[in-house]
């Protein structure tokens, strides 16, 4: 659905092709040895993947702290392994080429190395935004995957610059990504869901959103370091409660995933009546699991369903189109979801549109993440 308010800032998008299908076979299958050997050989030839944050007055080196144990699954896989921080550093330069004419009319190539902050600030200028128009981006950025990291983090920053969402709900952050983003997109206040391992984050655009309070709700029986991150904010005179989570992964985590989903719904219903609640995150849900709980509770709606179930936003984890994970059995699933509980008094928030983000294949042959992001627009109505 096209939104007239957002046509100037929305990223270019497309729709993945294919039918609605889950894996026909259990995807927790060990990859053949020869395929693993090829992957290791390819990794060997890749550049060392490191981060370096750049500040106007100082340079602080940051090196990746985490590696992912590649597990073949029907969704993005996670690992709780945290590697020791390395000391090697390498910048993340973005090269742009332009030509400069000399006195003899010949041309020479001039290469300019842009920091990620310059890449972010160099995108299209910010548009004047309607105070009753809210934009939200939720995205699992797959921070645990360190392959082609320079290309992928640069692409992430570009997408964030193009979207300029009022609220960003992010999953699978790691400490290195967080430091890079804190430096590159300084016009956001960032609330991390943890300081170790991989975690979620809420990003609030300072010029548009005022933080009132935040909290972290623990999931007591999680085996994958999962929790619920919450923030109460003021947006154009409206109080919002923002939530994000990365629910338990894998088919074997189904029961724990449903336990966590119940807690999310319970928290959404407990928010004061005067506040609008928006939850966005990587739920890892299958539709049958929601039905197992009796469907959505009264008062809580699925934004994708509210918008008429647009087919081009149905699959947010799509191994038919996205080749970041070497999955032997293709799968197309709606793991990433946005839930809404409108305020029971005052202006009502309504969804206007939903768009997939991250569909562009990079020069390295992979995508920014193994998940597509969801960019949603909302408007307040009396």
Secondary structure, DSSP 8 states (H G I E B T S, - for coil): ---TTSTTT--------S-----SS-S-----HHHHHHHHHHHHHS----EEEE-SS-EEEE---B-------SS------B-----------EEEEEEEE-TTS-EEEEEEEE-HHHHHHTSS------TTEEEEEEEE--TT--TTHHHHHHHHHHHHHHH--SEEEEEEE-HHHHHHHHHH-TTEEEEES-SSSSEEEEEEETTTEEEEEEEEEE-TT-SS--EEEEEEEEETTEEEEEEEEB---SGGGHHHHHHHHHHHHHHHHHS-TTSEEEEEEE----HHHHHHTTSS-TT-EEHHHHTT--GGGS-SEETTT--SS--SS--EE--EEEEEE--SSSSEEEEEEEEEE-----TTSS-S-SS-EEEEEEEEE-
